[in-house]
Amino acid sequence: MNILDLIDKKEKGEKLTKEQLKYIVDNYLNGTIKDYQMSAFLTEIDILGLSEEETINLTDIMLHSGEILNLGIDNLADKHSTGGVGDKTTIALAPLVASLNVKIAKMSGRGLGHTGGTIDKLESIQGFKTSMSLDEFKNQVNEVGLALVGQMGNLVPADKKIYALRDVTGTVDSIDLIASSIMSKKLASGAKNIVIDLKIGSGALVENLEEAKTLANLMVKIGKANNKNIACVLTNMDEPLGYAVGNSIEVIEAIDTLKGKGPEDLTNLVIKLGAIMASMSLNITLDKALEKTKENLSNGKAYQKFQEWIKAQGGDIKNIQIAKNSQTITSKKEGYIKSINALEIGKLARKLGAGRLSKDDKIDLTVGIILKHKVGDYIKKNDELATIFYNEKQITEKQLLSCFTFTEEKVEKPKLIIDIIK
């Protein structure tokens, strides 16, 4: 068995056995297979795809390339988002679900490109610890009901190395490789109940609904093959989620949501995802779970759990910094907002310093953009469209205005939740 023969086999459209896939992954990890050879193999997958069986096998091989967490905790739930602009959902969702007596043990990542990372956002809370030992992690989940940290331990090293190569070889958008990457990490985290928020649209990794459904069905099959309760919620990312795009300003918006004063789209998404997680974990109907999530969001229990969680990880929410410089952008047109380009808004926030192009880039947690309106809103000339918060780096009024399109005809508000696949 050698890599050249296996690349040739895949090039001819033939299926690879689990043994052959394991040979490739193991030997890439130990350095026998070189980057250029693995790159050629990944390119063939990107072009020709993998069968369902191959994808399930690849996921299992990557899952077992390192440690698998077993916290010994029943009723454990996890949520993953494929990433989007203004996506601060986890920060409000995790304490809401934990307030319902569902245990949340979550590992999150940093932002890269135009999408933000939950760990970066949480670091805008002074003193908040994003790393801890496995014992500390487990104890906090048991005592508080919720712990959220960056990647810990030696979980799925195969995915870490393969993803880094995908990132520089243009194979990030392969549906089969996305499914294996996400699911190997979720399975390694040890939760029995998994909800995946799969973003679709201009500001998402997957822009096409058909591809999103294929990916969702594939991840559900992988989850079920590993005896997990799993649901994929397909959500709209053609416009930013909520109004805030940055780090500290997104945390503030998540806090507002927990206080019952958040944007309608973010609040509705948090309630829906929370209800699905609670329904799975507590073995109750979705209607009953919806009732419970709405109740705990309105009675203050979700916010109380948030405070308990942040305090347990050393954070102080009384001193969340926002850039002192700001500029208000007003509309030069009148009409209904037809679109807000999430991708471009994300890129502009990155230009301000809120995001990174490479993993080594330092970001400015205090900068960002707060939008004042959503698609479908009617705007008059000189109405406020957004406020830019900045330090050393700046963007122009023209750049921000180019993210908006207007029409004289009334625009229907876009549907946030497109589909749920279980």
C-alpha positions as CSV (number, residue, x, y, z in Angstrom):
1,M,0.0,0.0,0.0
2,N,1.3,3.5,-0.9
3,I,-0.1,7.0,-1.2
4,L,0.5,7.3,-5.0
5,D,-1.6,4.2,-5.7
6,L,-4.4,5.4,-3.4
7,I,-4.4,8.8,-5.0
8,D,-4.7,7.1,-8.4
9,K,-7.5,4.9,-7.1
10,K,-9.5,7.9,-5.9
11,E,-8.7,9.8,-9.1
12,K,-10.5,6.9,-11.0
13,G,-13.5,7.3,-8.8
14,E,-13.0,4.1,-6.8
15,K,-13.9,3.7,-3.1
16,L,-11.2,3.4,-0.5
17,T,-11.5,0.9,2.3
18,K,-11.3,1.9,6.0
19,E,-7.9,0.3,6.1
20,Q,-6.7,2.4,3.2
21,L,-8.0,5.6,4.7
22,K,-6.4,4.8,8.0
23,Y,-3.1,4.2,6.2
24,I,-3.3,7.7,4.7
25,V,-4.3,9.5,7.9
26,D,-1.8,7.6,10.2
27,N,1.1,8.1,7.8
28,Y,0.3,11.8,7.3
29,L,0.3,12.3,11.1
30,N,3.7,10.6,11.5
31,G,5.2,12.5,8.6
32,T,5.7,9.6,6.2
33,I,3.2,11.1,3.8
34,K,4.2,14.6,2.9
35,D,2.1,17.8,2.7
36,Y,2.2,17.8,-1.2
37,Q,1.0,14.2,-1.3
38,M,-1.8,14.8,1.2
39,S,-2.7,17.9,-0.7
40,A,-3.1,15.9,-3.9
41,F,-5.3,13.4,-2.1
42,L,-7.5,16.1,-0.5
43,T,-7.9,17.8,-3.9
44,E,-9.2,14.5,-5.4
45,I,-11.7,14.4,-2.6
46,D,-12.7,18.0,-3.2
47,I,-13.3,17.3,-6.9
48,L,-14.8,13.8,-6.8
49,G,-16.2,13.6,-3.2
50,L,-16.4,10.6,-0.8
51,S,-19.1,8.0,-0.5
52,E,-21.2,8.1,2.7
53,E,-19.3,5.0,3.9
54,E,-16.0,6.6,3.2
55,T,-17.0,9.8,5.1
56,I,-18.2,7.8,8.1
57,N,-15.0,5.8,8.1
58,L,-12.8,8.9,7.7
59,T,-14.6,10.5,10.6
60,D,-14.1,7.5,12.8
61,I,-10.4,7.3,11.9
62,M,-9.9,11.0,12.8
63,L,-11.9,10.6,16.0
64,H,-9.6,7.9,17.2
65,S,-6.4,9.7,16.2
66,G,-6.2,11.2,19.7
67,E,-8.0,11.3,23.0
68,I,-11.8,11.0,23.4
69,L,-13.2,12.9,26.4
70,N,-15.3,10.9,28.8
71,L,-16.4,13.2,31.6
72,G,-18.6,10.6,33.2
73,I,-21.5,13.1,33.2
74,D,-25.0,12.1,32.2
75,N,-27.3,14.6,30.4
76,L,-24.4,16.3,28.6
77,A,-25.2,18.5,25.6
78,D,-23.1,20.4,23.1
79,K,-23.8,22.8,20.3
80,H,-21.7,23.7,17.2
81,S,-22.0,26.6,14.8
82,T,-20.4,26.5,11.3
83,G,-19.6,30.2,11.8
84,G,-21.1,33.4,10.7
85,V,-21.0,37.2,11.0
86,G,-22.3,38.5,14.3
87,D,-22.8,34.9,15.6
88,K,-22.7,35.3,19.4
89,T,-25.3,32.6,19.9
90,T,-23.3,30.3,22.2
91,I,-22.7,33.1,24.7
92,A,-26.5,33.4,25.4
93,L,-27.5,29.9,24.5
94,A,-25.2,27.9,26.8
95,P,-26.3,29.5,30.1
96,L,-30.0,29.4,29.0
97,V,-29.8,25.6,28.4
98,A,-27.7,25.1,31.6
99,S,-30.4,27.0,33.6
100,L,-32.7,24.1,32.6
101,N,-30.5,21.5,34.4
102,V,-28.8,20.4,31.2
103,K,-25.0,20.0,31.5
104,I,-23.0,21.9,29.0
105,A,-19.3,21.0,28.4
106,K,-18.1,23.0,25.4
107,M,-14.9,23.6,23.6
108,S,-14.9,26.6,21.2
109,G,-12.5,28.1,18.7
110,R,-11.0,31.4,17.7
111,G,-12.1,33.4,14.7
112,L,-10.4,33.2,11.4
113,G,-11.2,35.2,8.3
114,H,-14.5,37.1,8.3
115,T,-16.2,34.9,11.0
116,G,-15.7,35.6,14.7
117,G,-14.7,33.1,17.4
118,T,-16.5,32.5,20.7
119,I,-13.2,32.3,22.6
120,D,-12.0,35.7,21.3
121,K,-15.4,37.2,22.3
122,L,-15.3,35.8,25.8
123,E,-11.7,37.1,26.2
124,S,-13.1,40.6,26.0
125,I,-14.6,39.9,29.4
126,Q,-11.8,41.0,31.8
127,G,-10.3,38.1,33.7
128,F,-12.2,35.4,31.9
129,K,-10.1,32.2,31.7
130,T,-10.4,30.3,28.4
131,S,-8.2,27.4,29.5
132,M,-8.3,25.0,32.4
133,S,-7.2,21.5,33.3
134,L,-9.5,18.6,32.5
135,D,-10.3,18.1,36.2
136,E,-11.2,21.8,36.6
137,F,-13.3,21.5,33.5
138,K,-15.2,18.5,34.7
139,N,-15.7,19.9,38.2
140,Q,-17.1,23.2,36.8
141,V,-19.5,21.3,34.6
142,N,-20.7,19.3,37.6
143,E,-20.9,22.3,40.0
144,V,-22.1,25.1,37.7
145,G,-23.6,23.1,34.9
146,L,-21.5,24.8,32.3
147,A,-17.9,25.2,31.3
148,L,-16.6,26.7,28.0
149,V,-12.9,26.6,27.0
150,G,-10.7,26.6,24.0
151,Q,-9.5,23.3,22.5
152,M,-7.9,21.2,25.2
153,G,-6.0,17.9,25.4
154,N,-5.0,15.9,22.4
155,L,-8.4,15.8,20.7
156,V,-8.5,14.8,17.0
157,P,-4.9,15.7,16.1
158,A,-5.6,14.3,12.6
159,D,-8.2,16.9,12.0
160,K,-6.0,19.7,13.3
161,K,-3.2,18.8,10.9
162,I,-5.5,18.1,7.9
163,Y,-7.6,21.2,8.4
164,A,-4.4,23.4,8.5
165,L,-3.5,21.9,5.1
166,R,-7.0,22.3,3.7
167,D,-6.9,26.0,4.7
168,V,-4.0,26.7,2.4
169,T,-4.9,24.4,-0.4
170,G,-8.4,25.6,-1.3
171,T,-10.2,22.4,-0.1
172,V,-12.0,24.0,2.9
173,D,-15.4,23.9,1.1
174,S,-15.5,20.1,0.5
175,I,-18.8,18.9,2.0
176,D,-17.4,15.5,3.0
177,L,-14.3,17.0,4.6
178,I,-16.4,19.5,6.5
179,A,-18.6,16.7,7.8
180,S,-15.7,14.6,9.0
181,S,-14.0,17.7,10.5
182,I,-17.0,18.9,12.5
183,M,-18.2,15.5,13.6
184,S,-14.9,14.1,14.7
185,K,-14.5,17.0,17.0
186,K,-18.0,16.9,18.3
187,L,-17.8,13.1,19.0
188,A,-14.4,13.5,20.7
189,S,-16.0,16.0,23.1
190,G,-18.1,13.3,24.6
191,A,-21.6,14.8,24.6
192,K,-24.6,12.6,24.0
193,N,-26.8,15.3,22.6
194,I,-25.5,17.5,19.8
195,V,-27.1,20.4,18.0
196,I,-25.4,21.9,15.0
197,D,-26.3,25.4,13.8
198,L,-25.5,25.2,10.1
199,K,-25.3,28.7,8.6
200,I,-26.3,29.3,4.9
201,G,-25.7,32.4,2.9
202,S,-23.2,35.1,1.8
203,G,-21.6,35.3,5.3
204,A,-21.4,31.5,5.8
205,L,-19.0,28.7,4.8
206,V,-21.9,27.1,2.8
207,E,-23.8,29.4,0.6
208,N,-26.1,26.9,-1.3
209,L,-29.2,25.4,0.4
210,E,-28.9,22.1,-1.5
211,E,-25.3,21.6,-0.3
212,A,-26.3,22.6,3.2
213,K,-29.0,19.9,3.3
214,T,-26.5,17.3,2.0
215,L,-24.0,18.3,4.7
216,A,-26.7,18.3,7.4
217,N,-28.0,14.8,6.4
218,L,-24.4,13.5,6.3
219,M,-23.6,14.8,9.8
220,V,-26.9,13.4,11.2
221,K,-26.0,10.0,9.8
222,I,-22.5,10.2,11.3
223,G,-24.0,11.2,14.7
224,K,-26.6,8.4,14.7
225,A,-23.9,5.9,13.6
226,N,-22.1,6.8,16.9
227,N,-25.3,6.6,19.0
228,K,-25.7,10.3,19.5
229,N,-28.9,12.4,19.6
230,I,-28.3,15.0,16.9
231,A,-30.1,17.7,15.0
232,C,-28.9,20.2,12.3
233,V,-30.7,23.5,12.3
234,L,-30.2,25.4,9.0
235,T,-30.1,29.1,9.6
236,N,-29.9,32.2,7.4
237,M,-26.6,34.0,7.2
238,D,-27.3,36.4,4.3
239,E,-27.3,39.3,6.8
240,P,-25.4,39.5,10.1
241,L,-27.1,37.9,13.1
242,G,-28.3,40.5,15.5
243,Y,-26.8,44.0,15.2
244,A,-23.3,43.8,16.7
245,V,-20.3,42.6,14.7
246,G,-17.1,42.5,16.7
247,N,-16.0,41.0,20.0
248,S,-16.8,43.0,23.1
249,I,-19.9,44.5,21.5
250,E,-21.2,41.1,20.6
251,V,-20.8,40.0,24.3
252,I,-22.8,43.0,25.3
253,E,-25.5,42.1,22.8
254,A,-25.6,38.5,24.1
255,I,-26.0,39.9,27.7
256,D,-28.8,42.1,26.5
257,T,-30.5,39.0,25.0
258,L,-30.2,37.1,28.3
259,K,-31.9,40.2,30.0
260,G,-34.8,40.0,27.5
261,K,-33.6,43.1,25.5
262,G,-31.8,41.4,22.6
263,P,-32.4,41.6,18.9
264,E,-35.5,39.6,17.7
265,D,-33.6,37.3,15.4
266,L,-30.9,36.4,17.9
267,T,-33.5,35.9,20.7
268,N,-35.6,33.6,18.5
269,L,-32.6,31.6,17.4
270,V,-31.4,31.1,21.0
271,I,-34.9,30.0,22.1
272,K,-35.2,27.5,19.3
273,L,-31.8,26.0,19.6
274,G,-32.2,25.9,23.4
275,A,-35.5,24.1,23.1
276,I,-34.1,21.5,20.8
277,M,-31.1,20.9,23.1
278,A,-33.5,20.7,26.1
279,S,-35.9,18.4,24.4
280,M,-33.1,15.9,23.5
281,S,-31.4,16.1,26.9
282,L,-34.4,16.1,29.2
283,N,-36.4,13.7,27.0
284,I,-39.4,16.0,26.8
285,T,-41.5,17.3,23.9
286,L,-40.3,20.2,21.8
287,D,-43.4,22.2,22.9
288,K,-42.6,21.7,26.6
289,A,-39.0,22.5,26.0
290,L,-39.9,25.8,24.2
291,E,-42.1,26.7,27.1
292,K,-39.2,26.1,29.5
293,T,-36.6,28.1,27.5
294,K,-38.9,31.1,27.1
295,E,-39.7,31.0,30.8
296,N,-36.1,30.9,31.9
297,L,-35.2,33.7,29.5
298,S,-38.0,35.9,30.9
299,N,-37.7,35.1,34.6
300,G,-34.0,35.9,34.8
301,K,-32.7,32.4,35.5
302,A,-30.7,32.2,32.3
303,Y,-29.0,35.5,33.1
304,Q,-28.3,34.3,36.7
305,K,-26.7,31.2,35.2
306,F,-24.6,33.4,32.9
307,Q,-23.3,35.4,35.9
308,E,-22.5,32.2,37.8
309,W,-20.6,30.8,34.8
310,I,-18.6,33.9,34.1
311,K,-17.7,34.3,37.7
312,A,-16.6,30.6,37.9
313,Q,-14.1,31.3,35.1
314,G,-12.8,34.5,36.6
315,G,-14.6,37.0,34.5
316,D,-15.9,40.5,35.4
317,I,-18.8,41.7,33.2
318,K,-18.8,45.1,34.8
319,N,-15.8,46.3,32.8
320,I,-16.3,45.3,29.1
321,Q,-14.3,47.7,27.0
322,I,-15.5,49.3,23.7
323,A,-13.3,51.5,21.5
324,K,-13.6,55.1,22.5
325,N,-13.6,56.4,18.9
326,S,-16.9,56.1,17.0
327,Q,-18.4,57.2,13.7
328,T,-22.1,57.2,12.8
329,I,-23.0,56.3,9.2
330,T,-26.3,57.6,7.8
331,S,-28.2,56.6,4.7
332,K,-27.9,58.5,1.5
333,K,-31.0,56.8,0.1
334,E,-34.6,56.2,0.9
335,G,-36.4,52.9,0.7
336,Y,-36.6,49.4,2.0
337,I,-33.4,47.6,2.8
338,K,-33.2,44.8,0.3
339,S,-30.0,43.2,1.5
340,I,-27.1,43.6,3.9
341,N,-24.0,41.8,2.7
342,A,-22.9,39.7,5.8
343,L,-19.6,38.7,4.1
344,E,-18.6,42.3,3.4
345,I,-19.6,43.5,6.9
346,G,-17.5,40.7,8.4
347,K,-14.5,41.7,6.2
348,L,-14.9,45.4,7.3
349,A,-15.0,44.4,10.9
350,R,-11.8,42.5,10.3
351,K,-10.2,45.6,8.7
352,L,-10.9,47.4,11.9
353,G,-8.9,44.8,13.7
354,A,-11.8,42.7,15.1
355,G,-10.7,39.6,13.1
356,R,-7.6,37.8,11.8
357,L,-6.4,36.6,8.5
358,S,-3.9,34.1,10.0
359,K,-4.0,32.3,13.3
360,D,-1.1,34.4,14.6
361,D,-2.7,37.8,14.0
362,K,-3.5,39.8,17.1
363,I,-7.0,41.2,17.2
364,D,-8.6,44.3,18.8
365,L,-11.4,43.1,21.1
366,T,-12.9,46.6,21.5
367,V,-13.6,47.5,17.8
368,G,-16.5,46.6,15.6
369,I,-19.7,47.7,13.8
370,I,-23.2,48.0,15.3
371,L,-25.9,48.0,12.6
372,K,-29.1,49.9,13.3
373,H,-31.5,48.1,11.0
374,K,-32.3,44.8,9.4
375,V,-33.4,43.7,5.9
376,G,-37.0,44.8,5.3
377,D,-36.8,48.0,7.4
378,Y,-37.9,51.2,5.7
379,I,-35.2,53.9,5.8
380,K,-35.3,57.6,5.1
381,K,-32.4,59.7,4.0
382,N,-30.0,60.6,6.8
383,D,-31.4,57.8,9.0
384,E,-28.6,56.1,11.0
385,L,-27.5,52.8,9.4
386,A,-24.6,51.9,11.6
387,T,-22.0,53.0,14.1
388,I,-18.3,52.1,13.6
389,F,-16.2,51.7,16.8
390,Y,-12.5,52.0,16.0
391,N,-8.9,52.6,17.2
392,E,-5.9,52.8,14.9
393,K,-7.5,51.2,11.9
394,Q,-10.5,52.7,10.1
395,I,-12.9,52.0,7.3
396,T,-14.6,54.5,5.0
397,E,-18.3,55.5,4.9
398,K,-18.3,54.4,1.3
399,Q,-17.1,50.9,2.2
400,L,-19.9,50.5,4.7
401,L,-22.6,51.9,2.6
402,S,-21.7,49.5,-0.2
403,C,-22.9,46.6,2.0
404,F,-26.5,47.9,1.8
405,T,-28.9,47.7,-1.2
406,F,-32.3,49.5,-1.3
407,T,-35.5,49.1,-3.2
408,E,-38.8,51.1,-3.4
409,E,-40.8,47.9,-3.1
410,K,-41.7,46.5,0.3
411,V,-39.3,43.7,1.3
412,E,-40.4,40.6,3.3
413,K,-38.3,39.9,6.3
414,P,-36.0,36.9,5.6
415,K,-36.8,33.6,7.3
416,L,-34.1,32.9,10.0
417,I,-34.6,29.2,10.5
418,I,-34.8,27.5,7.1
419,D,-35.0,23.8,8.1
420,I,-34.3,21.3,10.9
421,I,-32.9,18.0,10.0
422,K,-32.8,15.1,12.5
